[in-house]
Amino acid sequence: MTRYQQQPGPENPDEPIMPGEVERDNDANRPNDPVRREQEEEQVEEHLEHLHDEARAL
């Protein structure tokens, strides 16, 4: 058995992950708030319009 196929030993400092912990971590990275998502979309659209207007002058 190679070193990579062996189970980690007791020296592994990581604590076991509790059920639901991973989901909470992933939810924190996702913009689930519809109002916030809409505001971000509006900001992106305004930024693109501004860039487009600047590019026309060239």
C-alpha distance matrix in Angstrom:
0.0 3.8 6.6 8.1 6.2 7.0 10.6 13.3 14.8 18.5 19.5 19.4 23.1 23.4 25.3 24.7 26.9 29.7 30.7 33.3 32.4 30.7 33.7 36.1 34.4 34.6 38.2 39.2 38.3 40.2 44.0 44.9 48.4 50.7 53.4 51.0 49.5 53.1 54.1 51.2 52.0 55.7 54.7 52.6 55.5 58.0 55.9 55.6 59.3 60.0 57.9 59.6 63.0 62.1 60.9 64.2 66.2 64.5
3.8 0.0 3.8 5.4 5.4 6.8 10.6 12.5 14.3 18.1 18.4 18.1 21.7 22.0 24.4 24.1 26.1 29.3 30.4 32.7 31.4 29.5 32.7 34.9 32.8 33.0 36.7 37.4 36.3 38.4 42.2 43.3 46.8 49.1 51.6 49.1 47.6 51.1 52.0 49.0 49.9 53.4 52.3 50.2 53.1 55.5 53.2 52.9 56.7 57.3 55.0 56.8 60.2 59.2 58.0 61.3 63.2 61.4
6.6 3.8 0.0 3.8 5.6 5.6 8.8 9.7 11.4 15.2 15.0 14.7 18.3 18.8 21.5 21.6 23.7 27.1 28.5 30.8 29.2 27.5 30.8 32.7 30.5 31.0 34.7 35.2 34.2 36.6 40.3 41.5 44.9 47.4 49.8 47.1 45.8 49.4 50.1 47.1 48.2 51.7 50.5 48.5 51.6 53.8 51.5 51.4 55.2 55.6 53.4 55.4 58.7 57.6 56.6 60.0 61.8 60.1
8.1 5.4 3.8 0.0 3.8 5.6 8.1 9.3 12.1 15.7 15.6 14.3 17.7 17.5 20.1 19.8 21.5 24.8 26.0 28.0 26.5 24.5 27.7 29.8 27.5 27.8 31.5 32.1 31.0 33.2 37.0 38.2 41.6 43.9 46.4 43.8 42.4 46.0 46.8 43.7 44.8 48.3 47.2 45.1 48.1 50.5 48.3 48.1 51.9 52.4 50.3 52.2 55.5 54.5 53.5 56.9 58.8 57.1
6.2 5.4 5.6 3.8 0.0 3.8 6.6 9.2 12.0 15.7 16.5 15.3 18.8 18.3 20.4 19.5 21.2 24.2 25.1 27.5 26.4 24.6 27.6 30.0 28.2 28.3 32.0 33.0 32.0 34.0 37.8 38.7 42.2 44.5 47.2 44.8 43.3 46.9 48.0 45.1 46.0 49.6 48.7 46.7 49.6 52.1 50.1 49.9 53.6 54.4 52.3 54.1 57.5 56.7 55.7 59.0 61.0 59.5
7.0 6.8 5.6 5.6 3.8 0.0 3.8 6.4 8.6 12.3 13.4 12.7 16.4 16.5 18.4 17.8 20.1 23.1 24.5 27.1 25.9 24.5 27.8 29.9 28.2 28.9 32.4 33.2 32.7 34.9 38.7 39.4 42.9 45.4 48.0 45.6 44.4 48.1 49.0 46.2 47.4 51.0 50.0 48.2 51.3 53.7 51.7 51.7 55.4 56.0 54.2 56.1 59.4 58.6 57.8 61.1 63.0 61.6
10.6 10.6 8.8 8.1 6.6 3.8 0.0 3.8 6.3 9.6 11.3 10.2 13.7 13.5 14.9 14.3 16.8 19.6 21.2 24.0 22.8 21.8 25.1 27.1 25.6 26.6 29.9 30.8 30.6 32.8 36.6 37.2 40.5 43.2 45.7 43.5 42.5 46.2 47.1 44.5 45.9 49.4 48.5 47.0 50.1 52.4 50.6 50.8 54.5 55.1 53.4 55.5 58.7 58.0 57.4 60.7 62.6 61.4
13.3 12.5 9.7 9.3 9.2 6.4 3.8 0.0 3.8 6.8 7.7 6.4 10.1 10.3 12.3 12.5 15.3 18.4 20.5 23.1 21.4 20.7 24.2 25.7 24.0 25.4 28.8 29.1 29.1 31.6 35.4 36.1 39.3 42.2 44.5 42.1 41.4 45.1 45.7 43.2 44.8 48.2 47.1 45.7 48.9 51.1 49.1 49.6 53.3 53.7 52.1 54.4 57.4 56.6 56.2 59.6 61.4 60.2
14.8 14.3 11.4 12.1 12.0 8.6 6.3 3.8 0.0 3.8 5.4 6.0 9.6 11.0 12.7 13.5 16.8 19.7 22.2 25.0 23.2 23.0 26.6 27.8 26.2 28.0 31.2 31.4 31.6 34.3 37.9 38.6 41.7 44.8 46.9 44.5 44.0 47.8 48.3 45.8 47.6 50.9 49.7 48.5 51.9 53.8 51.9 52.6 56.2 56.5 55.0 57.4 60.3 59.4 59.1 62.6 64.2 63.1
18.5 18.1 15.2 15.7 15.7 12.3 9.6 6.8 3.8 0.0 3.8 5.3 7.9 9.8 10.8 12.2 15.9 18.5 21.4 24.2 22.3 22.7 26.3 27.1 25.7 27.9 30.9 30.8 31.5 34.3 37.8 38.4 41.3 44.5 46.5 44.1 44.0 47.8 48.1 45.8 47.9 51.1 49.8 48.9 52.3 54.2 52.3 53.3 56.9 57.0 55.7 58.2 61.1 60.2 60.1 63.6 65.1 64.2
19.5 18.4 15.0 15.6 16.5 13.4 11.3 7.7 5.4 3.8 0.0 3.8 6.0 9.0 11.0 13.3 16.6 19.6 22.7 25.1 22.7 22.9 26.6 27.1 25.3 27.6 30.6 30.2 30.6 33.7 37.1 38.1 40.8 44.1 45.9 43.3 43.2 47.0 47.1 44.7 46.9 50.0 48.5 47.6 51.1 52.7 50.7 51.7 55.3 55.3 53.9 56.5 59.3 58.2 58.2 61.7 63.1 62.1
19.4 18.1 14.7 14.3 15.3 12.7 10.2 6.4 6.0 5.3 3.8 0.0 3.8 5.6 8.3 10.3 13.3 16.6 19.5 21.7 19.3 19.2 23.0 23.6 21.7 23.9 27.0 26.6 27.0 30.0 33.5 34.4 37.2 40.5 42.3 39.7 39.5 43.3 43.5 41.1 43.2 46.4 45.0 44.0 47.5 49.2 47.3 48.2 51.8 51.9 50.6 53.1 55.9 55.0 54.9 58.4 59.9 58.9
23.1 21.7 18.3 17.7 18.8 16.4 13.7 10.1 9.6 7.9 6.0 3.8 0.0 3.8 6.4 9.6 12.2 15.3 18.6 20.4 17.6 18.1 21.8 21.7 19.9 22.5 25.3 24.6 25.2 28.4 31.7 32.7 35.3 38.6 40.3 37.6 37.8 41.6 41.5 39.3 41.6 44.6 43.1 42.4 46.0 47.5 45.6 46.8 50.4 50.3 49.2 51.9 54.5 53.5 53.8 57.3 58.6 57.8
23.4 22.0 18.8 17.5 18.3 16.5 13.5 10.3 11.0 9.8 9.0 5.6 3.8 0.0 3.8 6.5 8.6 11.9 15.1 16.8 14.0 14.3 18.0 18.2 16.4 18.9 21.8 21.3 22.0 25.1 28.4 29.2 31.9 35.2 37.0 34.5 34.5 38.3 38.5 36.3 38.5 41.6 40.3 39.6 43.1 44.7 43.0 44.2 47.7 47.8 46.8 49.4 52.0 51.3 51.5 54.9 56.4 55.7
25.3 24.4 21.5 20.1 20.4 18.4 14.9 12.3 12.7 10.8 11.0 8.3 6.4 3.8 0.0 3.8 6.4 9.0 12.5 14.5 12.1 13.2 16.7 16.8 15.7 18.5 20.9 20.7 22.0 24.8 28.0 28.4 31.0 34.4 36.3 34.0 34.2 38.0 38.3 36.4 38.7 41.7 40.7 40.2 43.6 45.3 43.9 45.1 48.5 48.8 48.0 50.5 53.2 52.6 53.0 56.3 57.9 57.4
24.7 24.1 21.6 19.8 19.5 17.8 14.3 12.5 13.5 12.2 13.3 10.3 9.6 6.5 3.8 0.0 3.8 6.3 9.4 12.0 10.3 11.3 14.6 15.3 14.8 17.1 19.6 20.0 21.4 23.7 27.0 27.0 29.9 33.1 35.3 33.3 33.2 37.0 37.7 35.9 37.9 41.1 40.3 39.8 43.0 44.9 43.7 44.7 48.1 48.7 47.9 50.2 53.0 52.7 52.9 56.1 57.9 57.5
26.9 26.1 23.7 21.5 21.2 20.1 16.8 15.3 16.8 15.9 16.6 13.3 12.2 8.6 6.4 3.8 0.0 3.8 6.5 8.5 6.6 7.6 10.9 11.6 11.3 13.6 15.9 16.5 18.0 20.1 23.4 23.3 26.2 29.4 31.6 29.7 29.6 33.4 34.1 32.4 34.4 37.6 37.0 36.5 39.6 41.6 40.6 41.6 44.9 45.5 44.9 47.2 49.9 49.8 50.0 53.1 55.0 54.8
29.7 29.3 27.1 24.8 24.2 23.1 19.6 18.4 19.7 18.5 19.6 16.6 15.3 11.9 9.0 6.3 3.8 0.0 3.8 6.2 5.6 8.0 10.2 10.7 11.7 14.0 15.4 16.5 18.5 20.2 23.2 22.5 25.2 28.4 30.7 29.2 29.3 32.9 33.9 32.5 34.5 37.6 37.3 37.0 40.0 42.1 41.3 42.4 45.6 46.4 46.0 48.2 50.8 50.9 51.3 54.3 56.3 56.2
30.7 30.4 28.5 26.0 25.1 24.5 21.2 20.5 22.2 21.4 22.7 19.5 18.6 15.1 12.5 9.4 6.5 3.8 0.0 3.8 5.6 7.2 8.2 9.7 11.5 12.9 14.0 15.9 17.8 18.9 21.8 20.7 23.5 26.4 29.0 27.9 27.7 31.2 32.5 31.3 32.9 36.1 36.2 35.9 38.6 40.9 40.4 41.3 44.3 45.4 45.1 47.0 49.8 50.1 50.4 53.2 55.4 55.5
33.3 32.7 30.8 28.0 27.5 27.1 24.0 23.1 25.0 24.2 25.1 21.7 20.4 16.8 14.5 12.0 8.5 6.2 3.8 0.0 3.8 5.5 5.1 6.3 8.7 10.0 10.5 12.5 14.7 15.5 18.2 17.0 19.7 22.7 25.3 24.1 24.0 27.5 28.9 27.8 29.4 32.6 32.7 32.5 35.2 37.4 37.1 38.1 41.0 42.1 42.0 43.9 46.5 47.0 47.4 50.1 52.3 52.5
32.4 31.4 29.2 26.5 26.4 25.9 22.8 21.4 23.2 22.3 22.7 19.3 17.6 14.0 12.1 10.3 6.6 5.6 5.6 3.8 0.0 3.8 5.4 5.2 6.3 8.7 9.9 10.9 13.1 14.7 17.6 17.1 19.8 23.1 25.3 23.6 23.7 27.4 28.3 26.9 28.9 32.0 31.7 31.5 34.5 36.5 35.8 37.0 40.0 40.9 40.6 42.8 45.4 45.6 46.1 48.9 50.9 51.0
30.7 29.5 27.5 24.5 24.6 24.5 21.8 20.7 23.0 22.7 22.9 19.2 18.1 14.3 13.2 11.3 7.6 8.0 7.2 5.5 3.8 0.0 3.8 5.5 5.1 6.2 8.6 10.0 11.2 12.8 16.2 16.0 19.1 22.1 24.6 22.7 22.3 26.0 27.1 25.3 27.0 30.3 30.0 29.4 32.4 34.6 33.8 34.7 37.9 38.8 38.3 40.3 43.1 43.3 43.5 46.4 48.5 48.5
33.7 32.7 30.8 27.7 27.6 27.8 25.1 24.2 26.6 26.3 26.6 23.0 21.8 18.0 16.7 14.6 10.9 10.2 8.2 5.1 5.4 3.8 0.0 3.8 5.4 5.1 6.1 8.7 10.1 10.7 13.8 12.9 16.1 19.0 21.6 20.2 19.7 23.3 24.6 23.2 24.7 28.0 28.1 27.7 30.4 32.7 32.2 33.1 36.1 37.3 37.1 38.9 41.6 42.1 42.4 45.1 47.3 47.5
36.1 34.9 32.7 29.8 30.0 29.9 27.1 25.7 27.8 27.1 27.1 23.6 21.7 18.2 16.8 15.3 11.6 10.7 9.7 6.3 5.2 5.5 3.8 0.0 3.8 5.4 5.0 6.3 9.0 10.1 12.6 12.0 14.6 17.9 20.1 18.5 18.6 22.3 23.2 22.0 24.0 27.0 26.8 26.8 29.7 31.7 31.2 32.5 35.4 36.3 36.3 38.4 40.9 41.3 41.9 44.6 46.7 47.0
34.4 32.8 30.5 27.5 28.2 28.2 25.6 24.0 26.2 25.7 25.3 21.7 19.9 16.4 15.7 14.8 11.3 11.7 11.5 8.7 6.3 5.1 5.4 3.8 0.0 3.8 5.5 5.3 6.9 9.2 12.3 12.8 15.6 18.8 20.8 18.5 18.5 22.3 22.9 21.1 23.3 26.3 25.7 25.5 28.6 30.5 29.6 30.9 34.0 34.7 34.4 36.7 39.2 39.3 39.9 42.8 44.7 44.8
34.6 33.0 31.0 27.8 28.3 28.9 26.6 25.4 28.0 27.9 27.6 23.9 22.5 18.9 18.5 17.1 13.6 14.0 12.9 10.0 8.7 6.2 5.1 5.4 3.8 0.0 3.8 5.4 5.3 6.6 10.2 10.8 14.0 16.8 19.2 17.1 16.3 20.1 21.1 19.2 20.8 24.2 23.9 23.2 26.2 28.4 27.6 28.5 31.7 32.7 32.3 34.3 37.0 37.3 37.6 40.4 42.6 42.6
38.2 36.7 34.7 31.5 32.0 32.4 29.9 28.8 31.2 30.9 30.6 27.0 25.3 21.8 20.9 19.6 15.9 15.4 14.0 10.5 9.9 8.6 6.1 5.0 5.5 3.8 0.0 3.8 5.3 5.2 7.8 7.5 10.6 13.6 16.0 14.2 13.9 17.6 18.7 17.3 19.1 22.2 22.2 22.1 24.8 26.9 26.6 27.7 30.6 31.7 31.7 33.7 36.2 36.7 37.3 39.9 42.1 42.5
39.2 37.4 35.2 32.1 33.0 33.2 30.8 29.1 31.4 30.8 30.2 26.6 24.6 21.3 20.7 20.0 16.5 16.5 15.9 12.5 10.9 10.0 8.7 6.3 5.3 5.4 3.8 0.0 3.8 5.6 7.7 8.6 10.8 14.2 15.7 13.3 13.7 17.4 17.7 16.2 18.7 21.5 20.9 21.1 24.2 25.8 25.3 26.8 29.7 30.3 30.5 32.7 35.0 35.3 36.2 38.9 40.8 41.2
38.3 36.3 34.2 31.0 32.0 32.7 30.6 29.1 31.6 31.5 30.6 27.0 25.2 22.0 22.0 21.4 18.0 18.5 17.8 14.7 13.1 11.2 10.1 9.0 6.9 5.3 5.3 3.8 0.0 3.8 6.7 8.9 11.5 14.2 15.9 13.1 12.6 16.4 16.7 14.5 16.7 19.8 19.0 18.6 21.8 23.7 22.8 24.0 27.1 27.8 27.6 29.8 32.3 32.5 33.1 36.0 37.9 38.1
40.2 38.4 36.6 33.2 34.0 34.9 32.8 31.6 34.3 34.3 33.7 30.0 28.4 25.1 24.8 23.7 20.1 20.2 18.9 15.5 14.7 12.8 10.7 10.1 9.2 6.6 5.2 5.6 3.8 0.0 3.8 5.7 8.7 11.0 13.2 10.9 9.8 13.5 14.6 12.7 14.3 17.6 17.5 17.0 19.8 22.0 21.6 22.6 25.5 26.7 26.7 28.5 31.1 31.7 32.2 34.8 37.0 37.4
44.0 42.2 40.3 37.0 37.8 38.7 36.6 35.4 37.9 37.8 37.1 33.5 31.7 28.4 28.0 27.0 23.4 23.2 21.8 18.2 17.6 16.2 13.8 12.6 12.3 10.2 7.8 7.7 6.7 3.8 0.0 3.8 5.6 7.7 9.5 7.1 6.2 10.0 11.0 9.6 11.4 14.4 14.6 14.7 17.3 19.3 19.3 20.6 23.2 24.3 24.8 26.6 28.9 29.8 30.6 32.9 35.1 35.9
44.9 43.3 41.5 38.2 38.7 39.4 37.2 36.1 38.6 38.4 38.1 34.4 32.7 29.2 28.4 27.0 23.3 22.5 20.7 17.0 17.1 16.0 12.9 12.0 12.8 10.8 7.5 8.6 8.9 5.7 3.8 0.0 3.8 6.1 8.9 8.0 7.4 10.6 12.4 11.9 13.3 16.1 17.0 17.3 19.4 21.6 22.1 23.2 25.5 27.0 27.7 29.2 31.4 32.6 33.5 35.6 37.9 38.8
48.4 46.8 44.9 41.6 42.2 42.9 40.5 39.3 41.7 41.3 40.8 37.2 35.3 31.9 31.0 29.9 26.2 25.2 23.5 19.7 19.8 19.1 16.1 14.6 15.6 14.0 10.6 10.8 11.5 8.7 5.6 3.8 0.0 3.8 5.5 5.3 6.2 8.7 10.1 10.7 12.4 14.4 15.5 16.6 18.5 20.1 21.2 22.7 24.5 25.9 27.1 28.6 30.4 31.8 33.0 34.9 37.1 38.4
50.7 49.1 47.4 43.9 44.5 45.4 43.2 42.2 44.8 44.5 44.1 40.5 38.6 35.2 34.4 33.1 29.4 28.4 26.4 22.7 23.1 22.1 19.0 17.9 18.8 16.8 13.6 14.2 14.2 11.0 7.7 6.1 3.8 0.0 3.8 5.5 5.0 6.1 8.6 9.8 10.4 12.3 14.2 15.3 16.4 18.3 19.9 21.0 22.5 24.3 25.7 26.8 28.6 30.3 31.4 33.0 35.3 36.8
53.4 51.6 49.8 46.4 47.2 48.0 45.7 44.5 46.9 46.5 45.9 42.3 40.3 37.0 36.3 35.3 31.6 30.7 29.0 25.3 25.3 24.6 21.6 20.1 20.8 19.2 16.0 15.7 15.9 13.2 9.5 8.9 5.5 3.8 0.0 3.8 5.4 5.1 6.2 8.7 9.9 10.6 12.4 14.3 15.4 16.6 18.4 20.1 21.2 22.6 24.4 25.7 27.1 28.8 30.3 31.8 33.9 35.6
51.0 49.1 47.1 43.8 44.8 45.6 43.5 42.1 44.5 44.1 43.3 39.7 37.6 34.5 34.0 33.3 29.7 29.2 27.9 24.1 23.6 22.7 20.2 18.5 18.5 17.1 14.2 13.3 13.1 10.9 7.1 8.0 5.3 5.5 3.8 0.0 3.8 5.4 5.1 6.2 8.6 9.9 10.6 12.4 14.3 15.4 16.5 18.4 20.0 21.1 22.6 24.3 25.8 27.1 28.6 30.5 32.4 33.9
49.5 47.6 45.8 42.4 43.3 44.4 42.5 41.4 44.0 44.0 43.2 39.5 37.8 34.5 34.2 33.2 29.6 29.3 27.7 24.0 23.7 22.3 19.7 18.6 18.5 16.3 13.9 13.7 12.6 9.8 6.2 7.4 6.2 5.0 5.4 3.8 0.0 3.8 5.5 5.1 6.2 8.7 9.9 10.6 12.4 14.3 15.3 16.6 18.5 20.0 21.1 22.5 24.4 25.9 27.0 28.8 31.1 32.3
53.1 51.1 49.4 46.0 46.9 48.1 46.2 45.1 47.8 47.8 47.0 43.3 41.6 38.3 38.0 37.0 33.4 32.9 31.2 27.5 27.4 26.0 23.3 22.3 22.3 20.1 17.6 17.4 16.4 13.5 10.0 10.6 8.7 6.1 5.1 5.4 3.8 0.0 3.8 5.4 5.1 6.2 8.7 9.9 10.6 12.3 14.2 15.4 16.5 18.4 20.0 21.0 22.6 24.5 25.7 27.1 29.4 31.0
54.1 52.0 50.1 46.8 48.0 49.0 47.1 45.7 48.3 48.1 47.1 43.5 41.5 38.5 38.3 37.7 34.1 33.9 32.5 28.9 28.3 27.1 24.6 23.2 22.9 21.1 18.7 17.7 16.7 14.6 11.0 12.4 10.1 8.6 6.2 5.1 5.5 3.8 0.0 3.8 5.4 5.1 6.2 8.7 9.9 10.6 12.3 14.3 15.4 16.5 18.4 19.9 21.1 22.7 24.4 25.9 27.8 29.6
51.2 49.0 47.1 43.7 45.1 46.2 44.5 43.2 45.8 45.8 44.7 41.1 39.3 36.3 36.4 35.9 32.4 32.5 31.3 27.8 26.9 25.3 23.2 22.0 21.1 19.2 17.3 16.2 14.5 12.7 9.6 11.9 10.7 9.8 8.7 6.2 5.1 5.4 3.8 0.0 3.8 5.4 5.1 6.2 8.6 9.9 10.5 12.3 14.3 15.3 16.5 18.3 20.0 21.1 22.5 24.5 26.5 27.8
52.0 49.9 48.2 44.8 46.0 47.4 45.9 44.8 47.6 47.9 46.9 43.2 41.6 38.5 38.7 37.9 34.4 34.5 32.9 29.4 28.9 27.0 24.7 24.0 23.3 20.8 19.1 18.7 16.7 14.3 11.4 13.3 12.4 10.4 9.9 8.6 6.2 5.1 5.4 3.8 0.0 3.8 5.4 5.1 6.2 8.6 9.8 10.6 12.3 14.2 15.3 16.4 18.4 20.0 21.0 22.7 25.0 26.4
55.7 53.4 51.7 48.3 49.6 51.0 49.4 48.2 50.9 51.1 50.0 46.4 44.6 41.6 41.7 41.1 37.6 37.6 36.1 32.6 32.0 30.3 28.0 27.0 26.3 24.2 22.2 21.5 19.8 17.6 14.4 16.1 14.4 12.3 10.6 9.9 8.7 6.2 5.1 5.4 3.8 0.0 3.8 5.4 5.1 6.1 8.5 9.9 10.5 12.2 14.2 15.2 16.5 18.4 19.9 21.2 23.3 25.1
54.7 52.3 50.5 47.2 48.7 50.0 48.5 47.1 49.7 49.8 48.5 45.0 43.1 40.3 40.7 40.3 37.0 37.3 36.2 32.7 31.7 30.0 28.1 26.8 25.7 23.9 22.2 20.9 19.0 17.5 14.6 17.0 15.5 14.2 12.4 10.6 9.9 8.7 6.2 5.1 5.4 3.8 0.0 3.8 5.5 5.1 6.1 8.6 9.9 10.5 12.3 14.1 15.3 16.6 18.3 20.1 21.9 23.5
52.6 50.2 48.5 45.1 46.7 48.2 47.0 45.7 48.5 48.9 47.6 44.0 42.4 39.6 40.2 39.8 36.5 37.0 35.9 32.5 31.5 29.4 27.7 26.8 25.5 23.2 22.1 21.1 18.6 17.0 14.7 17.3 16.6 15.3 14.3 12.4 10.6 9.9 8.7 6.2 5.1 5.4 3.8 0.0 3.8 5.5 5.0 6.1 8.6 9.8 10.5 12.2 14.2 15.3 16.4 18.4 20.6 21.7
55.5 53.1 51.6 48.1 49.6 51.3 50.1 48.9 51.9 52.3 51.1 47.5 46.0 43.1 43.6 43.0 39.6 40.0 38.6 35.2 34.5 32.4 30.4 29.7 28.6 26.2 24.8 24.2 21.8 19.8 17.3 19.4 18.5 16.4 15.4 14.3 12.4 10.6 9.9 8.6 6.2 5.1 5.5 3.8 0.0 3.8 5.4 5.1 6.2 8.6 9.9 10.4 12.3 14.3 15.2 16.6 19.0 20.6
58.0 55.5 53.8 50.5 52.1 53.7 52.4 51.1 53.8 54.2 52.7 49.2 47.5 44.7 45.3 44.9 41.6 42.1 40.9 37.4 36.5 34.6 32.7 31.7 30.5 28.4 26.9 25.8 23.7 22.0 19.3 21.6 20.1 18.3 16.6 15.4 14.3 12.3 10.6 9.9 8.6 6.1 5.1 5.5 3.8 0.0 3.8 5.4 5.1 6.2 8.6 9.8 10.5 12.4 14.2 15.5 17.3 19.3
55.9 53.2 51.5 48.3 50.1 51.7 50.6 49.1 51.9 52.3 50.7 47.3 45.6 43.0 43.9 43.7 40.6 41.3 40.4 37.1 35.8 33.8 32.2 31.2 29.6 27.6 26.6 25.3 22.8 21.6 19.3 22.1 21.2 19.9 18.4 16.5 15.3 14.2 12.3 10.5 9.8 8.5 6.1 5.0 5.4 3.8 0.0 3.8 5.5 5.1 6.2 8.6 9.9 10.7 12.3 14.4 16.1 17.4
55.6 52.9 51.4 48.1 49.9 51.7 50.8 49.6 52.6 53.3 51.7 48.2 46.8 44.2 45.1 44.7 41.6 42.4 41.3 38.1 37.0 34.7 33.1 32.5 30.9 28.5 27.7 26.8 24.0 22.6 20.6 23.2 22.7 21.0 20.1 18.4 16.6 15.4 14.3 12.3 10.6 9.9 8.6 6.1 5.1 5.4 3.8 0.0 3.8 5.4 5.0 6.0 8.6 9.8 10.4 12.4 14.7 15.8
59.3 56.7 55.2 51.9 53.6 55.4 54.5 53.3 56.2 56.9 55.3 51.8 50.4 47.7 48.5 48.1 44.9 45.6 44.3 41.0 40.0 37.9 36.1 35.4 34.0 31.7 30.6 29.7 27.1 25.5 23.2 25.5 24.5 22.5 21.2 20.0 18.5 16.5 15.4 14.3 12.3 10.5 9.9 8.6 6.2 5.1 5.5 3.8 0.0 3.8 5.4 5.0 6.1 8.6 9.8 10.6 13.0 14.9
60.0 57.3 55.6 52.4 54.4 56.0 55.1 53.7 56.5 57.0 55.3 51.9 50.3 47.8 48.8 48.7 45.5 46.4 45.4 42.1 40.9 38.8 37.3 36.3 34.7 32.7 31.7 30.3 27.8 26.7 24.3 27.0 25.9 24.3 22.6 21.1 20.0 18.4 16.5 15.3 14.2 12.2 10.5 9.8 8.6 6.2 5.1 5.4 3.8 0.0 3.8 5.4 5.1 6.3 8.7 10.1 11.4 13.4
57.9 55.0 53.4 50.3 52.3 54.2 53.4 52.1 55.0 55.7 53.9 50.6 49.2 46.8 48.0 47.9 44.9 46.0 45.1 42.0 40.6 38.3 37.1 36.3 34.4 32.3 31.7 30.5 27.6 26.7 24.8 27.7 27.1 25.7 24.4 22.6 21.1 20.0 18.4 16.5 15.3 14.2 12.3 10.5 9.9 8.6 6.2 5.0 5.4 3.8 0.0 3.8 5.4 5.1 6.2 8.8 10.4 11.3
59.6 56.8 55.4 52.2 54.1 56.1 55.5 54.4 57.4 58.2 56.5 53.1 51.9 49.4 50.5 50.2 47.2 48.2 47.0 43.9 42.8 40.3 38.9 38.4 36.7 34.3 33.7 32.7 29.8 28.5 26.6 29.2 28.6 26.8 25.7 24.3 22.5 21.0 19.9 18.3 16.4 15.2 14.1 12.2 10.4 9.8 8.6 6.0 5.0 5.4 3.8 0.0 3.8 5.4 5.1 6.3 9.1 10.3
63.0 60.2 58.7 55.5 57.5 59.4 58.7 57.4 60.3 61.1 59.3 55.9 54.5 52.0 53.2 53.0 49.9 50.8 49.8 46.5 45.4 43.1 41.6 40.9 39.2 37.0 36.2 35.0 32.3 31.1 28.9 31.4 30.4 28.6 27.1 25.8 24.4 22.6 21.1 20.0 18.4 16.5 15.3 14.2 12.3 10.5 9.9 8.6 6.1 5.1 5.4 3.8 0.0 3.8 5.4 5.3 6.9 9.4
62.1 59.2 57.6 54.5 56.7 58.6 58.0 56.6 59.4 60.2 58.2 55.0 53.5 51.3 52.6 52.7 49.8 50.9 50.1 47.0 45.6 43.3 42.1 41.3 39.3 37.3 36.7 35.3 32.5 31.7 29.8 32.6 31.8 30.3 28.8 27.1 25.9 24.5 22.7 21.1 20.0 18.4 16.6 15.3 14.3 12.4 10.7 9.8 8.6 6.3 5.1 5.4 3.8 0.0 3.8 5.5 5.6 7.2
60.9 58.0 56.6 53.5 55.7 57.8 57.4 56.2 59.1 60.1 58.2 54.9 53.8 51.5 53.0 52.9 50.0 51.3 50.4 47.4 46.1 43.5 42.4 41.9 39.9 37.6 37.3 36.2 33.1 32.2 30.6 33.5 33.0 31.4 30.3 28.6 27.0 25.7 24.4 22.5 21.0 19.9 18.3 16.4 15.2 14.2 12.3 10.4 9.8 8.7 6.2 5.1 5.4 3.8 0.0 3.8 5.4 5.5
64.2 61.3 60.0 56.9 59.0 61.1 60.7 59.6 62.6 63.6 61.7 58.4 57.3 54.9 56.3 56.1 53.1 54.3 53.2 50.1 48.9 46.4 45.1 44.6 42.8 40.4 39.9 38.9 36.0 34.8 32.9 35.6 34.9 33.0 31.8 30.5 28.8 27.1 25.9 24.5 22.7 21.2 20.1 18.4 16.6 15.5 14.4 12.4 10.6 10.1 8.8 6.3 5.3 5.5 3.8 0.0 3.8 5.4
66.2 63.2 61.8 58.8 61.0 63.0 62.6 61.4 64.2 65.1 63.1 59.9 58.6 56.4 57.9 57.9 55.0 56.3 55.4 52.3 50.9 48.5 47.3 46.7 44.7 42.6 42.1 40.8 37.9 37.0 35.1 37.9 37.1 35.3 33.9 32.4 31.1 29.4 27.8 26.5 25.0 23.3 21.9 20.6 19.0 17.3 16.1 14.7 13.0 11.4 10.4 9.1 6.9 5.6 5.4 3.8 0.0 3.8
64.5 61.4 60.1 57.1 59.5 61.6 61.4 60.2 63.1 64.2 62.1 58.9 57.8 55.7 57.4 57.5 54.8 56.2 55.5 52.5 51.0 48.5 47.5 47.0 44.8 42.6 42.5 41.2 38.1 37.4 35.9 38.8 38.4 36.8 35.6 33.9 32.3 31.0 29.6 27.8 26.4 25.1 23.5 21.7 20.6 19.3 17.4 15.8 14.9 13.4 11.3 10.3 9.4 7.2 5.5 5.4 3.8 0.0
